[in-house]
Amino acid sequence: MATKIWNYYARAAGLQGPWIQVKQTVLMWWQASGNAKIKTIFQVVPLTVLWFIWKWRNIVQHGFLEEYKPILEVKIVRWCPPPCNWFKCNTDGDSRGNPRPSSVAFCVRNKDGDVVGAKGFRLQDTTNIVVEAIAIMEELKYCIESDFLPLIVETDSLTMIHILDGN
């Protein structure tokens, strides 16, 4: 169906396919020669076609889009300081794939929110979960060695939170 739609508009514009990949198709439209007024139309048409294809796909997959009402949940997230005489360490690990080159970082703050320690470094190829675990392990070693205790650990990894909570 998408090919039929692209061919319909392309014939009207004097463009020839093949319409294999979306990126190539959009570039073909955007790079088409013509005067300035036509150029603007050629830049808008592929976006409009993509929107109609997307809408058609959703109608087929999910029924009528007009009846769809998304459920939105909004949650404000902000950093809160630790209690007096405590430290808080925020960690993060990142992998550019599973497995791929990775890195970890953490930041330790006092009750006033002042950074009292931070560290980050690269790792060999590894997975997201392993990277998050290494970030927490390295943060704990650093905080124990630096006497940043008692300590609250915060991570953005829900999997690591479940593991540490025993779930």
Backbone as JSON Lines, residues from 0, in Angstrom:
{"i":0,"aa":"M","n":[0.83,-1.19,0.0],"ca":[0.0,0.0,0.0],"c":[0.88,1.26,0.0]}
{"i":1,"aa":"A","n":[1.94,1.26,0.8],"ca":[2.82,2.43,0.88],"c":[3.45,2.72,-0.48]}
{"i":2,"aa":"T","n":[3.85,1.67,-1.2],"ca":[4.46,1.85,-2.52],"c":[3.47,2.49,-3.47]}
{"i":3,"aa":"K","n":[2.21,2.08,-3.41],"ca":[1.17,2.67,-4.28],"c":[1.01,4.17,-3.98]}
{"i":4,"aa":"I","n":[1.03,4.51,-2.7],"ca":[0.87,5.92,-2.32],"c":[2.06,6.73,-2.82]}
{"i":5,"aa":"W","n":[3.29,6.22,-2.59],"ca":[4.49,6.95,-3.05],"c":[4.47,7.1,-4.57]}
{"i":6,"aa":"N","n":[4.11,6.03,-5.3],"ca":[4.08,6.09,-6.77],"c":[3.04,7.1,-7.26]}
{"i":7,"aa":"Y","n":[1.89,7.16,-6.61],"ca":[0.84,8.09,-7.02],"c":[1.35,9.53,-6.99]}
{"i":8,"aa":"Y","n":[1.94,9.93,-5.86],"ca":[2.42,11.31,-5.73],"c":[3.68,11.55,-6.56]}
{"i":9,"aa":"A","n":[4.51,10.56,-6.7],"ca":[5.74,10.72,-7.48],"c":[5.43,10.93,-8.96]}
{"i":10,"aa":"R","n":[4.48,10.17,-9.48],"ca":[4.1,10.35,-10.89],"c":[3.6,11.77,-11.14]}
{"i":11,"aa":"A","n":[2.8,12.28,-10.2],"ca":[2.27,13.64,-10.34],"c":[3.4,14.67,-10.3]}
{"i":12,"aa":"A","n":[4.48,14.36,-9.58],"ca":[5.6,15.29,-9.46],"c":[6.69,15.05,-10.49]}
{"i":13,"aa":"G","n":[6.55,13.97,-11.28],"ca":[7.56,13.65,-12.28],"c":[8.79,12.96,-11.71]}
{"i":14,"aa":"L","n":[8.66,12.31,-10.56],"ca":[9.78,11.61,-9.94],"c":[9.66,10.11,-10.2]}
{"i":15,"aa":"Q","n":[10.81,9.44,-10.26],"ca":[10.86,8.0,-10.46],"c":[11.4,7.32,-9.21]}
{"i":16,"aa":"G","n":[10.84,6.16,-8.84],"ca":[11.32,5.36,-7.7],"c":[12.65,4.74,-8.04]}
{"i":17,"aa":"P","n":[13.11,3.72,-7.42],"ca":[12.38,2.86,-6.49],"c":[12.29,3.48,-5.09]}
{"i":18,"aa":"W","n":[11.23,3.14,-4.38],"ca":[10.99,3.65,-3.03],"c":[11.34,2.54,-2.05]}
{"i":19,"aa":"I","n":[12.64,2.37,-1.81],"ca":[13.11,1.25,-0.99],"c":[13.19,1.63,0.48]}
{"i":20,"aa":"Q","n":[13.88,2.71,0.79],"ca":[14.01,3.14,2.18],"c":[13.43,4.54,2.33]}
{"i":21,"aa":"V","n":[12.87,4.8,3.48],"ca":[12.22,6.09,3.74],"c":[13.22,7.23,3.57]}
{"i":22,"aa":"K","n":[14.43,7.07,4.12],"ca":[15.43,8.14,4.05],"c":[15.75,8.48,2.59]}
{"i":23,"aa":"Q","n":[15.96,7.45,1.76],"ca":[16.26,7.68,0.34],"c":[15.09,8.36,-0.36]}
{"i":24,"aa":"T","n":[13.88,7.95,-0.02],"ca":[12.69,8.52,-0.64],"c":[12.55,10.0,-0.3]}
{"i":25,"aa":"V","n":[12.69,10.33,0.97],"ca":[12.57,11.73,1.4],"c":[13.68,12.57,0.75]}
{"i":26,"aa":"L","n":[14.91,12.06,0.72],"ca":[16.01,12.8,0.09],"c":[15.75,13.01,-1.4]}
{"i":27,"aa":"M","n":[15.18,12.01,-2.06],"ca":[14.89,12.15,-3.48],"c":[13.91,13.3,-3.72]}
{"i":28,"aa":"W","n":[12.91,13.41,-2.86],"ca":[11.96,14.5,-2.97],"c":[12.62,15.83,-2.65]}
{"i":29,"aa":"W","n":[13.4,15.88,-1.58],"ca":[14.01,17.13,-1.15],"c":[15.07,17.63,-2.12]}
{"i":30,"aa":"Q","n":[15.73,16.72,-2.81],"ca":[16.8,17.11,-3.73],"c":[16.31,17.29,-5.17]}
{"i":31,"aa":"A","n":[15.02,17.14,-5.4],"ca":[14.48,17.31,-6.75],"c":[14.69,18.75,-7.21]}
{"i":32,"aa":"S","n":[15.0,18.91,-8.49],"ca":[15.23,20.26,-9.02],"c":[13.9,20.92,-9.35]}
{"i":33,"aa":"G","n":[13.88,22.24,-9.31],"ca":[12.68,22.99,-9.61],"c":[12.81,24.39,-9.04]}
{"i":34,"aa":"N","n":[11.81,25.23,-9.33],"ca":[11.87,26.59,-8.8],"c":[11.56,26.61,-7.3]}
{"i":35,"aa":"A","n":[11.72,27.75,-6.67],"ca":[11.61,27.87,-5.22],"c":[10.22,27.47,-4.7]}
{"i":36,"aa":"K","n":[9.16,27.82,-5.44],"ca":[7.81,27.48,-5.0],"c":[7.58,25.98,-5.04]}
{"i":37,"aa":"I","n":[8.06,25.35,-6.08],"ca":[7.93,23.89,-6.21],"c":[8.79,23.19,-5.16]}
{"i":38,"aa":"K","n":[9.97,23.73,-4.89],"ca":[10.9,23.14,-3.91],"c":[10.22,23.01,-2.55]}
{"i":39,"aa":"T","n":[9.5,24.05,-2.13],"ca":[8.81,24.01,-0.85],"c":[7.77,22.9,-0.82]}
{"i":40,"aa":"I","n":[7.03,22.76,-1.9],"ca":[6.02,21.7,-1.99],"c":[6.69,20.33,-1.94]}
{"i":41,"aa":"F","n":[7.82,20.18,-2.64],"ca":[8.54,18.91,-2.66],"c":[9.12,18.56,-1.28]}
{"i":42,"aa":"Q","n":[9.32,19.54,-0.43],"ca":[9.8,19.26,0.91],"c":[8.66,18.88,1.85]}
{"i":43,"aa":"V","n":[7.46,19.36,1.58],"ca":[6.31,19.09,2.43],"c":[5.63,17.77,2.06]}
{"i":44,"aa":"V","n":[5.58,17.43,0.8],"ca":[4.85,16.24,0.34],"c":[5.3,14.96,1.02]}
{"i":45,"aa":"P","n":[6.63,14.65,1.08],"ca":[6.99,13.38,1.7],"c":[6.61,13.29,3.18]}
{"i":46,"aa":"L","n":[6.65,14.41,3.88],"ca":[6.26,14.39,5.29],"c":[4.76,14.14,5.43]}
{"i":47,"aa":"T","n":[4.0,14.74,4.54],"ca":[2.55,14.52,4.55],"c":[2.22,13.08,4.2]}
{"i":48,"aa":"V","n":[2.9,12.53,3.19],"ca":[2.68,11.13,2.8],"c":[3.03,10.2,3.97]}
{"i":49,"aa":"L","n":[4.15,10.45,4.62],"ca":[4.55,9.62,5.76],"c":[3.5,9.67,6.87]}
{"i":50,"aa":"W","n":[2.94,10.86,7.11],"ca":[1.93,10.97,8.15],"c":[0.69,10.16,7.79]}
{"i":51,"aa":"F","n":[0.25,10.23,6.53],"ca":[-0.93,9.47,6.12],"c":[-0.68,7.97,6.16]}
{"i":52,"aa":"I","n":[0.52,7.54,5.78],"ca":[0.86,6.11,5.86],"c":[0.84,5.67,7.33]}
{"i":53,"aa":"W","n":[1.42,6.49,8.21],"ca":[1.42,6.16,9.64],"c":[0.0,6.08,10.18]}
{"i":54,"aa":"K","n":[-0.85,7.04,9.81],"ca":[-2.23,7.05,10.27],"c":[-2.98,5.82,9.76]}
{"i":55,"aa":"W","n":[-2.78,5.48,8.48],"ca":[-3.43,4.31,7.9],"c":[-3.0,3.04,8.63]}
{"i":56,"aa":"R","n":[-1.69,2.94,8.91],"ca":[-1.16,1.78,9.62],"c":[-1.79,1.65,11.0]}
{"i":57,"aa":"N","n":[-1.92,2.75,11.72],"ca":[-2.52,2.71,13.05],"c":[-4.0,2.36,13.02]}
{"i":58,"aa":"I","n":[-4.69,2.8,12.01],"ca":[-6.11,2.45,11.88],"c":[-6.23,0.95,11.67]}
{"i":59,"aa":"V","n":[-5.37,0.4,10.8],"ca":[-5.39,-1.04,10.54],"c":[-5.02,-1.82,11.81]}
{"i":60,"aa":"Q","n":[-3.97,-1.38,12.5],"ca":[-3.47,-2.09,13.68],"c":[-4.38,-1.94,14.91]}
{"i":61,"aa":"H","n":[-4.9,-0.73,15.14],"ca":[-5.56,-0.43,16.41],"c":[-7.01,0.03,16.28]}
{"i":62,"aa":"G","n":[-7.57,0.03,15.1],"ca":[-8.91,0.55,14.94],"c":[-8.84,2.04,14.65]}
{"i":63,"aa":"F","n":[-9.91,2.73,14.86],"ca":[-9.97,4.14,14.52],"c":[-9.16,4.98,15.51]}
{"i":64,"aa":"L","n":[-8.24,5.77,14.97],"ca":[-7.37,6.62,15.78],"c":[-8.15,7.68,16.56]}
{"i":65,"aa":"E","n":[-9.26,8.13,15.98],"ca":[-10.01,9.19,16.62],"c":[-10.54,8.75,17.99]}
{"i":66,"aa":"E","n":[-10.72,7.44,18.18],"ca":[-11.22,6.92,19.45],"c":[-10.09,6.69,20.45]}
{"i":67,"aa":"Y","n":[-8.87,6.75,20.0],"ca":[-7.72,6.47,20.87],"c":[-7.43,7.66,21.78]}
{"i":68,"aa":"K","n":[-7.38,7.4,23.06],"ca":[-7.03,8.43,24.03],"c":[-5.86,7.91,24.85]}
{"i":69,"aa":"P","n":[-4.68,8.5,24.66],"ca":[-3.52,8.01,25.4],"c":[-3.64,8.29,26.9]}
{"i":70,"aa":"I","n":[-3.09,7.39,27.69],"ca":[-3.04,7.59,29.13],"c":[-1.68,8.21,29.44]}
{"i":71,"aa":"L","n":[-1.71,9.4,29.96],"ca":[-0.47,10.09,30.27],"c":[-0.24,10.1,31.78]}
{"i":72,"aa":"E","n":[0.96,9.78,32.16],"ca":[1.33,9.83,33.57],"c":[2.52,10.77,33.68]}
{"i":73,"aa":"V","n":[2.38,11.79,34.5],"ca":[3.44,12.77,34.67],"c":[4.0,12.63,36.08]}
{"i":74,"aa":"K","n":[5.31,12.56,36.15],"ca":[5.96,12.45,37.45],"c":[7.15,13.39,37.46]}
{"i":75,"aa":"I","n":[7.16,14.31,38.39],"ca":[8.28,15.25,38.5],"c":[9.38,14.56,39.3]}
{"i":76,"aa":"V","n":[10.57,14.55,38.72],"ca":[11.72,13.92,39.37],"c":[12.76,15.0,39.63]}
{"i":77,"aa":"R","n":[13.22,15.07,40.87],"ca":[14.26,16.03,41.19],"c":[15.17,15.44,42.25]}
{"i":78,"aa":"W","n":[16.37,15.94,42.28],"ca":[17.35,15.47,43.24],"c":[17.04,16.07,44.6]}
{"i":79,"aa":"C","n":[17.07,15.23,45.62],"ca":[16.87,15.69,46.99],"c":[18.14,15.43,47.79]}
{"i":80,"aa":"P","n":[18.55,16.36,48.62],"ca":[19.79,16.17,49.39],"c":[19.61,15.08,50.45]}
{"i":81,"aa":"P","n":[20.73,14.49,50.87],"ca":[20.65,13.48,51.93],"c":[20.45,14.16,53.28]}
{"i":82,"aa":"P","n":[20.1,13.37,54.29],"ca":[19.98,13.94,55.65],"c":[21.32,14.46,56.15]}
{"i":83,"aa":"C","n":[21.28,15.23,57.2],"ca":[22.48,15.79,57.81],"c":[23.46,14.67,58.18]}
{"i":84,"aa":"N","n":[24.75,14.9,57.89],"ca":[25.84,13.96,58.14],"c":[25.8,12.71,57.26]}
{"i":85,"aa":"W","n":[25.02,12.73,56.19],"ca":[24.96,11.63,55.23],"c":[25.51,12.15,53.9]}
{"i":86,"aa":"F","n":[25.8,11.2,53.01],"ca":[26.22,11.5,51.64],"c":[25.27,10.78,50.7]}
{"i":87,"aa":"K","n":[25.16,11.33,49.49],"ca":[24.33,10.68,48.47],"c":[25.17,10.54,47.22]}
{"i":88,"aa":"C","n":[25.13,9.34,46.64],"ca":[25.89,9.07,45.42],"c":[24.93,8.67,44.31]}
{"i":89,"aa":"N","n":[24.98,9.38,43.2],"ca":[24.2,9.07,42.03],"c":[25.11,8.4,41.0]}
{"i":90,"aa":"T","n":[24.67,7.26,40.49],"ca":[25.49,6.51,39.54],"c":[24.78,6.39,38.21]}
{"i":91,"aa":"D","n":[25.58,6.13,37.18],"ca":[25.02,5.81,35.87],"c":[26.04,5.0,35.1]}
{"i":92,"aa":"G","n":[25.55,4.06,34.37],"ca":[26.37,3.27,33.47],"c":[25.75,3.33,32.1]}
{"i":93,"aa":"D","n":[26.58,3.25,31.07],"ca":[26.06,3.34,29.71],"c":[26.83,2.4,28.8]}
{"i":94,"aa":"S","n":[26.1,1.73,27.94],"ca":[26.7,0.86,26.94],"c":[26.12,1.25,25.59]}
{"i":95,"aa":"R","n":[26.96,1.39,24.58],"ca":[26.5,1.8,23.25],"c":[25.89,0.66,22.47]}
{"i":96,"aa":"G","n":[25.54,-0.39,23.12],"ca":[24.95,-1.58,22.51],"c":[24.99,-2.68,23.54]}
{"i":97,"aa":"N","n":[24.66,-3.86,23.14],"ca":[24.62,-4.97,24.08],"c":[25.3,-6.19,23.5]}
{"i":98,"aa":"P","n":[26.57,-6.44,23.67],"ca":[27.57,-5.62,24.36],"c":[28.28,-4.68,23.4]}
{"i":99,"aa":"R","n":[28.76,-3.6,23.92],"ca":[29.52,-2.6,23.16],"c":[30.4,-1.83,24.13]}
{"i":100,"aa":"P","n":[31.23,-0.89,23.62],"ca":[32.03,-0.06,24.53],"c":[31.12,0.63,25.55]}
{"i":101,"aa":"S","n":[31.6,0.72,26.77],"ca":[30.77,1.19,27.87],"c":[31.53,2.19,28.74]}
{"i":102,"aa":"S","n":[30.79,2.87,29.61],"ca":[31.41,3.78,30.56],"c":[30.53,3.87,31.8]}
{"i":103,"aa":"V","n":[31.15,4.25,32.91],"ca":[30.42,4.45,34.16],"c":[30.82,5.79,34.75]}
{"i":104,"aa":"A","n":[29.94,6.32,35.58],"ca":[30.24,7.57,36.28],"c":[29.41,7.63,37.55]}
{"i":105,"aa":"F","n":[29.92,8.37,38.51],"ca":[29.15,8.62,39.73],"c":[29.57,9.95,40.32]}
{"i":106,"aa":"C","n":[28.68,10.48,41.14],"ca":[28.88,11.78,41.76],"c":[28.4,11.7,43.21]}
{"i":107,"aa":"V","n":[29.24,12.12,44.14],"ca":[28.9,12.09,45.57],"c":[28.68,13.52,46.04]}
{"i":108,"aa":"R","n":[27.56,13.72,46.77],"ca":[27.22,15.06,47.28],"c":[26.93,14.99,48.77]}
{"i":109,"aa":"N","n":[27.15,16.12,49.43],"ca":[26.84,16.22,50.86],"c":[25.43,16.77,51.05]}
{"i":110,"aa":"K","n":[25.08,17.06,52.31],"ca":[23.72,17.53,52.63],"c":[23.38,18.87,51.99]}
{"i":111,"aa":"D","n":[24.41,19.65,51.64],"ca":[24.19,20.95,51.0],"c":[24.12,20.85,49.47]}
{"i":112,"aa":"G","n":[24.32,19.65,48.97],"ca":[24.31,19.45,47.52],"c":[25.65,19.7,46.86]}
{"i":113,"aa":"D","n":[26.68,19.98,47.68],"ca":[28.03,20.21,47.14],"c":[28.64,18.89,46.69]}
{"i":114,"aa":"V","n":[29.29,18.9,45.53],"ca":[29.97,17.71,45.03],"c":[31.25,17.53,45.85]}
{"i":115,"aa":"V","n":[31.36,16.39,46.52],"ca":[32.55,16.11,47.32],"c":[33.41,15.03,46.66]}
{"i":116,"aa":"G","n":[32.9,14.41,45.62],"ca":[33.66,13.41,44.89],"c":[32.94,13.0,43.63]}
{"i":117,"aa":"A","n":[33.7,12.66,42.61],"ca":[33.11,12.2,41.35],"c":[34.16,11.41,40.59]}
{"i":118,"aa":"K","n":[33.71,10.5,39.78],"ca":[34.63,9.68,39.0],"c":[33.88,9.11,37.8]}
{"i":119,"aa":"G","n":[34.59,8.94,36.72],"ca":[34.03,8.32,35.55],"c":[35.14,7.68,34.74]}
{"i":120,"aa":"F","n":[34.82,6.59,34.06],"ca":[35.84,5.93,33.25],"c":[35.18,5.0,32.24]}
{"i":121,"aa":"R","n":[35.96,4.64,31.24],"ca":[35.5,3.73,30.18],"c":[35.79,2.29,30.57]}
{"i":122,"aa":"L","n":[34.98,1.39,29.99],"ca":[35.13,-0.04,30.2],"c":[35.25,-0.76,28.86]}
{"i":123,"aa":"Q","n":[35.64,-2.01,28.93],"ca":[35.63,-2.86,27.73],"c":[34.19,-3.09,27.29]}
{"i":124,"aa":"D","n":[34.03,-3.78,26.17],"ca":[32.7,-4.12,25.71],"c":[31.96,-4.93,26.77]}
{"i":125,"aa":"T","n":[30.77,-4.47,27.1],"ca":[29.94,-5.19,28.07],"c":[28.48,-4.79,27.88]}
{"i":126,"aa":"T","n":[27.6,-5.36,28.67],"ca":[26.16,-5.11,28.52],"c":[25.69,-4.02,29.48]}
{"i":127,"aa":"N","n":[24.47,-3.55,29.25],"ca":[23.9,-2.48,30.08],"c":[23.82,-2.86,31.55]}
{"i":128,"aa":"I","n":[23.34,-4.07,31.83],"ca":[23.17,-4.49,33.22],"c":[24.52,-4.59,33.92]}
{"i":129,"aa":"V","n":[25.51,-5.18,33.25],"ca":[26.84,-5.32,33.84],"c":[27.43,-3.94,34.12]}
{"i":130,"aa":"V","n":[27.26,-3.01,33.19],"ca":[27.77,-1.65,33.37],"c":[27.14,-0.97,34.58]}
{"i":131,"aa":"E","n":[25.83,-1.11,34.74],"ca":[25.15,-0.52,35.9],"c":[25.65,-1.14,37.19]}
{"i":132,"aa":"A","n":[25.88,-2.45,37.2],"ca":[26.39,-3.13,38.39],"c":[27.81,-2.65,38.72]}
{"i":133,"aa":"I","n":[28.64,-2.51,37.7],"ca":[30.02,-2.03,37.91],"c":[29.99,-0.6,38.45]}
{"i":134,"aa":"A","n":[29.09,0.23,37.94],"ca":[28.99,1.62,38.42],"c":[28.69,1.64,39.92]}
{"i":135,"aa":"I","n":[27.76,0.82,40.36],"ca":[27.42,0.78,41.79],"c":[28.59,0.23,42.6]}
{"i":136,"aa":"M","n":[29.22,-0.83,42.12],"ca":[30.35,-1.42,42.84],"c":[31.5,-0.42,42.98]}
{"i":137,"aa":"E","n":[31.84,0.28,41.89],"ca":[32.94,1.26,41.93],"c":[32.6,2.44,42.84]}
{"i":138,"aa":"E","n":[31.35,2.85,42.82],"ca":[30.92,3.94,43.69],"c":[31.05,3.54,45.14]}
{"i":139,"aa":"L","n":[30.65,2.33,45.49],"ca":[30.76,1.87,46.87],"c":[32.21,1.79,47.32]}
{"i":140,"aa":"K","n":[33.08,1.25,46.47],"ca":[34.52,1.19,46.8],"c":[35.07,2.59,47.06]}
{"i":141,"aa":"Y","n":[34.76,3.52,46.14],"ca":[35.24,4.89,46.25],"c":[34.76,5.56,47.54]}
{"i":142,"aa":"C","n":[33.48,5.4,47.85],"ca":[32.91,6.05,49.03],"c":[33.47,5.46,50.32]}
{"i":143,"aa":"I","n":[33.7,4.15,50.35],"ca":[34.29,3.53,51.54],"c":[35.72,4.02,51.73]}
{"i":144,"aa":"E","n":[36.51,4.03,50.63],"ca":[37.9,4.5,50.7],"c":[37.99,5.97,51.1]}
{"i":145,"aa":"S","n":[37.02,6.77,50.66],"ca":[37.04,8.22,50.94],"c":[36.3,8.58,52.22]}
{"i":146,"aa":"D","n":[35.76,7.57,52.9],"ca":[35.01,7.76,54.14],"c":[33.78,8.65,53.95]}
{"i":147,"aa":"F","n":[33.11,8.48,52.81],"ca":[31.84,9.17,52.56],"c":[30.72,8.26,53.05]}
{"i":148,"aa":"L","n":[30.6,8.18,54.37],"ca":[29.63,7.29,55.0],"c":[28.96,8.05,56.13]}
{"i":149,"aa":"P","n":[27.72,7.73,56.46],"ca":[26.79,6.82,55.82],"c":[26.4,7.34,54.43]}
{"i":150,"aa":"L","n":[25.91,6.43,53.6],"ca":[25.73,6.71,52.18],"c":[24.37,6.25,51.68]}
{"i":151,"aa":"I","n":[23.76,7.09,50.85],"ca":[22.54,6.73,50.11],"c":[22.96,6.56,48.67]}
{"i":152,"aa":"V","n":[22.56,5.44,48.06],"ca":[22.9,5.14,46.67],"c":[21.67,5.35,45.81]}
{"i":153,"aa":"E","n":[21.83,6.11,44.73],"ca":[20.74,6.29,43.76],"c":[21.23,5.87,42.39]}
{"i":154,"aa":"T","n":[20.4,5.1,41.68],"ca":[20.71,4.67,40.33],"c":[19.47,4.82,39.47]}
{"i":155,"aa":"D","n":[19.65,4.97,38.16],"ca":[18.52,5.07,37.25],"c":[18.15,3.7,36.67]}
{"i":156,"aa":"S","n":[18.85,2.65,37.1],"ca":[18.61,1.31,36.57],"c":[17.57,0.58,37.42]}
{"i":157,"aa":"L","n":[16.37,0.45,36.88],"ca":[15.3,-0.25,37.59],"c":[15.67,-1.71,37.83]}
{"i":158,"aa":"T","n":[16.38,-2.31,36.89],"ca":[16.82,-3.7,37.05],"c":[17.74,-3.83,38.25]}
{"i":159,"aa":"M","n":[18.71,-2.92,38.39],"ca":[19.62,-2.98,39.52],"c":[18.89,-2.71,40.83]}
{"i":160,"aa":"I","n":[17.91,-1.84,40.84],"ca":[17.12,-1.59,42.04],"c":[16.42,-2.87,42.48]}
{"i":161,"aa":"H","n":[15.81,-3.58,41.51],"ca":[15.14,-4.84,41.81],"c":[16.12,-5.89,42.33]}
{"i":162,"aa":"I","n":[17.29,-5.98,41.73],"ca":[18.31,-6.94,42.17],"c":[18.74,-6.63,43.6]}
{"i":163,"aa":"L","n":[19.05,-5.36,43.87],"ca":[19.51,-4.98,45.19],"c":[18.41,-5.12,46.26]}
{"i":164,"aa":"D","n":[17.16,-4.96,45.85],"ca":[16.05,-5.14,46.78],"c":[15.68,-6.62,46.97]}
{"i":165,"aa":"G","n":[16.32,-7.5,46.18],"ca":[16.05,-8.94,46.29],"c":[14.83,-9.4,45.53]}
{"i":166,"aa":"N","n":[14.37,-8.6,44.59],"ca":[13.19,-8.99,43.77],"c":[13.6,-9.67,42.48]}
